[in-house]
Amino acid sequence: MKGGTGVSAVFPASRRRTTLLFLIISLLPATNLDAQQRRRPTVPAKAPAKASPSSSSSPTPTAGAQPAMSPVKSLLEQNRLTAARQSIDAYLANPRNPKTAEAWYMKGKVYSAIAADPKTQGTMPDGRRLALEAFRKSIETDRNQAVLLLTVDGYQPVFALYTSAYQQGVDLYNTERFEMALTALREAATTGEFIYNQGWGLSRLDTTLALYTGLAAYRAGRQEETLFQFRKLADANIGPNADHATVYRYLAKYHFDRKDVAGMNRYIAAGQTLFPHDDFFPLLDIEWSRTNRDYRALFDKYERLVAAEPDRYEALMEYANELFGYTHDGSLGARPPDYMANCSRIEALYRRSANLRPASEEAWLSLGKHFYNQALVLDQESTRLPGKTRDDQQRKTDLSTRSAALAGQAIPALEHVFRHLDGKKDLTATQASYLRSACSLLSFCHALKKEYPAADAYRQRFDALK
């Protein structure tokens, strides 16, 4: 055909996927963890009213330190932490010294201070574990005495274990030392559980800590722990803070990868309920239908997506491109049974996209390609007719007329792209590709309309662009 540049069907200007392959990067929060955003732990205003049965026969405690503990207390007040540790360790190591609740409490208090101080925490990597163990022994030895000592100190020593572990975990996470961050956050969780079980504060499920522990586990490649932390949060229906969406995204994707439809649908539904404006969940649902070639379900889901966000350019283009690929795919003439209805829908979607972004070469070029493909189907059908009978000749004429009319509909959209890009300096690689496509298709469409001078002009411009 004079002026034509080829007779192959074309695809949309962009077949990018805004779905699974690219959305996976949005599993994690966009920002670093922030220790200041979490709810600060609260401590009781006074000691619990009831003592444990094991301590019911203990003598009435006093708040003052036992004489044996005075040196340790003095060193601690002077912030001589290493000396204080040596003093309390020496006291507890001597078998002749009584292992009182206060002695164990002072060990926990000293070790807690060491673990919280950046200057000394490196000298005792297991300081928080040993401090918590000492506090446990203090409670086991004499709960009343231990609680009284904590009350005098405002519960600060035991809560310092929790906050220092948490803060260290956050700092390590933000410097991408994920395995170490996970260790610190686990310590915070262990201490937090101890505090909660004693009735001193916090909550059964520390949602922020569980989220950050799950994120650290994910980044450290520990899938089982990630699942454990995130499932706890999802079971508690945590939301709607934007960072919490990560929990449902991860779990939905995990079940998607394992072809567990029930599990995937559970977390997609929960995610959509809590985060109705998060694209990940409907697009993952769409990806499932696409992967399984369930086109009816696929297009129904797209219809719901664009109905929910009718002015969302990306959603409209994604749907139009998906429907384009399904409708125009395959050998010429092998059209799907809903071909005509699909063609009308594709045109409407591209026009809505172009109206939202009039300067979008992508939407206009895709619309032009859509008409080009329809014209090409009719032109090829006409070519295959032998034309030996009057009926064949009439059929060929009708097909050519309809093909030329569709080419005429393609031309304004393609000329929009040509006028916007031709002569423009510093075109991107994508824009240069769009301009060549527009010239090629304009040459073919004008030839279909027997407008050969215009067809030749666009062909020459196409050749010049090579």
C-alpha positions in Angstrom: 0.0 0.0 0.0 1.4 3.3 -1.1 2.7 5.3 1.8 2.3 2.5 4.3 5.1 1.6 6.7 3.9 -1.9 7.7 0.9 -4.0 8.3 1.4 -5.3 11.8 -0.9 -4.7 14.7 0.5 -2.4 17.4 0.3 -2.3 21.2 -0.5 0.6 23.5 2.1 3.4 23.8 3.0 2.0 27.2 2.4 -1.5 28.5 3.9 -0.8 31.9 2.5 -2.7 34.8 1.6 -0.5 37.8 0.7 -3.7 39.6 2.6 -6.5 41.3 6.2 -6.2 39.9 6.4 -2.5 40.7 4.1 -2.2 43.7 6.3 -4.7 45.7 8.6 -1.8 46.4 5.8 -0.2 48.4 5.7 -3.0 50.9 7.8 -1.0 53.3 7.2 2.4 54.8 8.7 5.3 52.8 10.4 6.8 55.8 12.8 5.6 58.5 11.5 4.4 61.8 10.9 7.2 64.3 11.3 6.4 68.0 9.6 9.7 68.9 6.3 8.8 67.2 5.4 5.9 69.4 3.3 6.0 72.5 5.5 6.5 75.5 5.2 3.8 78.1 3.4 4.8 81.3 4.4 3.8 84.8 2.0 3.3 87.7 1.6 6.1 90.1 2.0 3.8 93.1 2.9 0.2 93.8 0.3 -2.5 93.2 -1.9 -2.9 96.3 -1.6 -6.7 96.5 1.6 -8.7 97.0 2.1 -12.1 95.6 1.4 -15.2 97.9 5.1 -16.0 98.0 5.9 -12.7 99.7 3.0 -12.6 102.2 5.1 -13.7 105.1 7.9 -11.2 104.4 8.7 -8.5 106.9 7.4 -5.0 106.3 9.9 -3.5 103.8 11.7 -0.2 104.2 12.7 2.2 101.5 16.2 2.9 102.7 19.1 0.9 101.3 20.7 -1.8 103.3 24.2 -0.9 104.6 25.7 -3.5 102.3 24.2 -1.7 99.3 25.4 1.8 100.2 28.7 1.6 98.3 26.9 0.4 95.2 24.3 3.1 95.5 26.9 5.8 96.0 28.9 4.7 92.9 25.7 4.6 90.9 24.8 8.1 92.0 28.3 9.3 90.9 27.6 7.6 87.5 30.7 5.4 88.1 28.9 2.5 86.3 31.9 0.2 85.9 32.8 0.5 89.5 29.2 0.0 90.6 29.0 -3.2 88.5 32.2 -4.5 90.0 30.9 -3.8 93.5 27.5 -5.5 93.1 29.0 -8.4 91.3 31.6 -8.9 94.0 28.8 -8.7 96.7 26.6 -11.4 94.9 29.6 -13.6 94.2 30.4 -13.9 97.9 28.5 -16.9 99.3 28.4 -15.4 102.8 26.4 -12.4 101.7 22.6 -12.6 101.8 21.0 -12.6 98.3 18.3 -10.1 99.2 15.6 -8.6 97.0 17.5 -5.3 97.3 20.8 -6.9 96.2 19.2 -8.3 93.1 17.4 -5.1 92.5 20.6 -3.1 92.7 22.2 -5.4 90.2 19.3 -4.8 87.8 19.5 -1.1 88.4 23.3 -0.9 87.7 23.1 -3.1 84.6 20.1 -1.2 83.3 22.1 2.0 83.6 25.1 0.5 81.8 22.8 -0.8 78.9 21.2 2.7 78.6 24.5 4.6 78.5 26.1 4.8 75.0 29.5 5.1 76.6 29.2 1.8 78.5 26.7 -0.4 76.7 29.3 -1.8 74.4 31.2 -3.2 77.3 28.3 -5.5 78.2 26.4 -6.7 75.0 24.1 -8.8 77.2 23.6 -6.2 79.9 19.9 -5.8 79.3 19.3 -9.6 79.6 21.3 -9.8 82.8 19.5 -6.7 84.2 16.1 -8.2 83.5 17.2 -11.5 85.0 18.2 -9.6 88.2 14.9 -7.8 88.4 13.1 -11.2 88.1 15.2 -12.6 90.9 14.4 -9.6 93.0 10.7 -10.1 92.5 11.0 -13.8 93.2 13.0 -13.2 96.4 10.6 -10.6 97.9 8.0 -9.0 95.7 6.9 -6.4 98.3 10.5 -5.2 98.8 11.2 -5.2 95.0 8.0 -3.2 94.2 8.7 -0.7 96.9 12.2 -0.1 95.6 10.8 0.3 92.1 8.2 2.7 93.4 10.8 4.9 95.0 12.7 5.0 91.7 9.5 5.7 89.7 9.9 2.4 87.9 12.6 4.0 85.9 15.3 1.2 86.0 13.0 -1.4 84.5 11.4 0.9 82.0 14.9 2.1 81.0 15.6 -1.5 79.9 12.6 -1.3 77.6 13.2 2.2 76.1 17.0 1.7 75.6 16.4 -1.6 73.8 13.7 0.0 71.6 15.8 3.1 70.8 18.8 1.0 69.9 16.7 -1.2 67.7 15.3 1.8 65.8 18.8 3.4 65.4 20.2 0.1 64.1 17.3 -0.3 61.7 17.8 3.2 60.3 21.5 2.5 59.7 20.5 -0.8 57.9 22.0 -3.1 60.5 18.9 -5.2 60.5 20.0 -8.4 62.2 21.3 -6.3 65.2 18.2 -4.2 65.2 16.1 -7.4 65.4 18.1 -8.5 68.4 17.5 -5.2 70.2 13.8 -5.1 69.4 13.4 -8.7 70.6 15.0 -7.6 73.9 12.5 -4.7 74.1 9.6 -7.1 73.5 10.8 -9.5 76.3 11.1 -6.6 78.7 7.8 -5.1 77.7 6.1 -8.5 78.3 7.6 -8.7 81.7 6.5 -5.2 82.6 2.9 -5.9 81.3 2.7 -9.2 83.2 3.7 -7.5 86.4 0.9 -5.0 85.9 3.2 -2.0 85.7 2.1 -0.6 82.4 2.3 -1.0 78.6 -0.2 -3.3 76.8 -0.5 -7.0 75.9 0.2 -6.2 72.2 2.7 -3.4 71.7 1.7 -2.6 68.2 4.5 -0.2 67.3 7.2 -2.5 68.6 5.6 -5.5 66.8 5.5 -3.5 63.5 9.1 -2.5 63.8 10.2 -6.0 64.8 8.4 -7.4 61.8 10.1 -4.8 59.5 13.5 -5.6 60.9 12.8 -9.3 60.4 11.7 -8.7 56.8 14.8 -6.7 56.0 17.0 -9.3 57.7 15.4 -12.1 55.6 13.7 -13.8 58.4 10.4 -14.8 56.9 8.9 -16.8 59.8 9.4 -14.0 62.3 8.1 -11.5 59.9 4.9 -13.6 59.5 4.6 -14.1 63.2 4.8 -10.3 64.0 2.6 -9.2 61.1 -0.1 -11.9 61.8 -0.3 -10.7 65.4 -1.0 -7.2 64.1 -3.5 -8.3 61.4 -5.3 -10.5 63.9 -5.7 -7.4 66.1 -7.0 -5.4 63.1 -4.4 -2.8 63.5 -4.9 0.4 61.5 -5.4 2.9 60.0 -1.9 4.5 60.3 -0.4 4.5 56.9 2.6 2.5 58.0 0.3 -0.3 59.2 -0.6 -1.0 55.5 2.7 -2.8 55.2 1.4 -5.6 57.4 -1.6 -6.4 55.1 0.4 -5.9 52.0 3.1 -8.3 53.0 0.6 -11.0 54.2 -1.6 -10.6 51.0 1.5 -10.9 48.8 2.8 -13.9 50.8 -0.4 -15.8 50.2 -0.5 -14.7 46.6 2.9 -16.2 46.0 1.7 -19.5 47.5 -1.5 -19.5 45.5 -3.5 -19.5 48.7 -6.6 -17.7 47.5 -8.4 -17.7 50.8 -5.4 -16.3 52.7 -4.8 -13.7 50.0 -8.4 -12.6 49.9 -8.6 -12.3 53.6 -5.7 -9.8 53.8 -6.8 -8.0 50.6 -10.2 -7.5 52.1 -8.8 -6.3 55.5 -6.4 -4.0 53.7 -9.0 -2.4 51.5 -11.3 -1.9 54.5 -8.6 -0.2 56.6 -6.8 1.6 53.7 -9.5 2.3 51.1 -7.1 4.6 49.1 -4.2 2.2 48.9 -3.7 0.9 45.4 -1.8 -2.2 46.4 -4.8 -4.3 47.4 -7.0 -3.9 44.4 -4.1 -4.1 42.0 -2.8 -7.3 43.7 -6.4 -8.7 43.3 -6.2 -7.7 39.6 -2.9 -9.3 39.2 -4.3 -12.6 40.5 -7.0 -12.6 37.8 -4.5 -11.6 35.1 -2.1 -14.4 36.2 -4.9 -16.9 36.0 -6.3 -15.5 32.7 -9.7 -14.9 34.2 -10.5 -12.0 32.0 -14.1 -11.5 33.0 -13.1 -11.2 36.7 -10.1 -9.0 35.6 -12.2 -6.5 33.8 -14.9 -6.5 36.5 -12.2 -5.6 39.0 -10.9 -2.8 36.8 -14.4 -1.4 36.4 -14.7 -1.2 40.2 -11.3 0.4 40.4 -12.1 3.2 37.9 -15.5 3.6 39.4 -14.0 4.3 42.8 -11.5 6.7 41.4 -12.9 8.1 38.1 -10.4 10.8 37.8 -7.3 8.6 38.4 -5.3 8.8 35.2 -3.0 5.8 36.0 -6.0 3.6 36.8 -7.8 4.5 33.5 -4.6 4.0 31.5 -3.9 0.7 33.1 -7.4 -0.6 32.4 -7.4 0.7 28.8 -4.0 -0.9 28.1 -5.1 -4.2 29.6 -8.3 -4.3 27.6 -6.3 -3.1 24.5 -3.9 -6.1 24.8 -6.8 -8.6 25.2 -8.9 -7.2 22.4 -6.2 -6.7 19.8 -4.0 -9.6 20.6 -3.7 -12.7 18.5 -3.7 -13.2 14.7 -5.6 -10.6 12.6 -9.2 -11.5 12.3 -9.2 -13.7 15.4 -11.2 -11.3 17.4 -12.8 -12.0 20.8 -16.6 -12.3 20.9 -16.9 -9.0 22.8 -14.6 -7.2 20.3 -17.0 -4.4 19.4 -18.0 -3.6 22.9 -14.4 -3.7 24.0 -13.4 -1.3 21.3 -16.0 1.2 22.4 -14.8 0.8 26.0 -11.1 1.2 25.1 -11.9 4.4 23.2 -13.8 5.8 26.1 -11.1 5.0 28.6 -8.3 6.6 26.5 -10.4 9.7 25.8 -11.1 10.1 29.6 -7.3 9.7 30.2 -6.5 12.3 27.5 -9.0 14.7 28.9 -7.4 14.4 32.3 -4.0 15.0 30.9 -4.3 16.8 27.5 -0.5 17.0 27.2 -0.1 13.2 27.6 1.4 11.8 24.4 0.9 8.3 25.9 -2.9 8.5 26.0 -3.3 10.2 22.5 -0.9 7.8 20.8 -2.6 4.8 22.4 -5.9 6.1 21.2 -4.5 6.5 17.7 -3.1 3.0 17.8 -6.5 1.6 18.9 -8.2 3.0 15.8 -5.2 1.9 13.6 -5.6 -1.7 14.7 -9.3 -1.7 14.0 -8.6 -0.2 10.5 -5.9 -2.8 9.9 -8.3 -5.7 10.7 -10.8 -4.5 8.1 -8.1 -3.7 5.5 -6.7 -7.3 5.9 -10.1 -8.8 5.7 -10.7 -6.9 2.5 -7.4 -8.1 1.1 -8.3 -11.7 1.7 -11.5 -11.5 -0.3 -10.9 -12.8 -3.9 -13.2 -10.1 -5.4 -14.3 -12.4 -8.2 -18.0 -11.9 -7.6 -20.2 -8.8 -7.4 -20.9 -9.6 -3.7 -17.2 -9.9 -3.0 -16.5 -6.6 -4.7 -19.3 -4.9 -2.7 -17.9 -6.4 0.5 -14.4 -5.2 -0.3 -15.8 -1.7 -0.9 -17.7 -1.7 2.3 -14.6 -2.9 4.3 -12.4 -0.3 2.7 -14.8 2.4 3.4 -15.1 1.4 7.1 -11.3 1.0 7.3 -10.7 4.5 5.9 -13.3 5.9 8.4 -11.4 4.3 11.3 -8.1 5.6 9.9 -9.7 9.1 9.8 -10.5 8.7 13.6 -6.9 7.8 14.3 -5.4 10.8 12.5 -6.4 13.6 14.9 -5.0 11.7 17.9 -1.8 10.8 16.1 -1.4 14.4 14.8 -1.8 15.6 18.4 1.3 13.6 19.3 3.2 14.7 16.2 2.5 18.4 16.7 3.5 18.2 20.3 6.8 16.4 19.7 8.1 17.2 16.2 10.8 19.8 16.3 11.1 19.7 20.1 14.6 19.6 21.4 16.0 17.1 23.9 13.4 14.5 23.5 13.6 11.6 25.9 14.0 8.1 24.5 10.3 7.5 25.1 9.2 10.7 23.4 11.4 9.9 20.4 9.8 6.5 20.1 6.3 8.1 20.4 7.2 10.5 17.6 8.4 7.7 15.2 5.3 5.7 15.9 3.1 8.7 15.2 4.8 9.3 11.9 4.6 5.7 10.9 0.9 5.3 11.7 0.0 8.7 10.2 1.6 7.5 6.9 -0.5 4.3 7.0 -3.7 6.0 7.9 -3.5 8.6 5.2 -2.7 5.9 2.7 -5.9 4.0 3.8 -7.8 7.2 3.0 -5.9 7.5 -0.3 -4.4 10.7 0.8 -1.0 9.8 -0.7 0.9 13.1 -0.6 0.3 13.3 3.2 1.2 9.6 3.5 4.4 10.1 1.7 5.3 13.2 3.7 4.9 11.3 7.0 6.9 8.4 5.6 9.7 10.8 4.7 9.6 12.3 8.2 9.7 8.8 9.7 12.7 7.9 7.6 14.4 11.1 8.7 13.9 10.2 12.3 15.7 6.9 12.0 
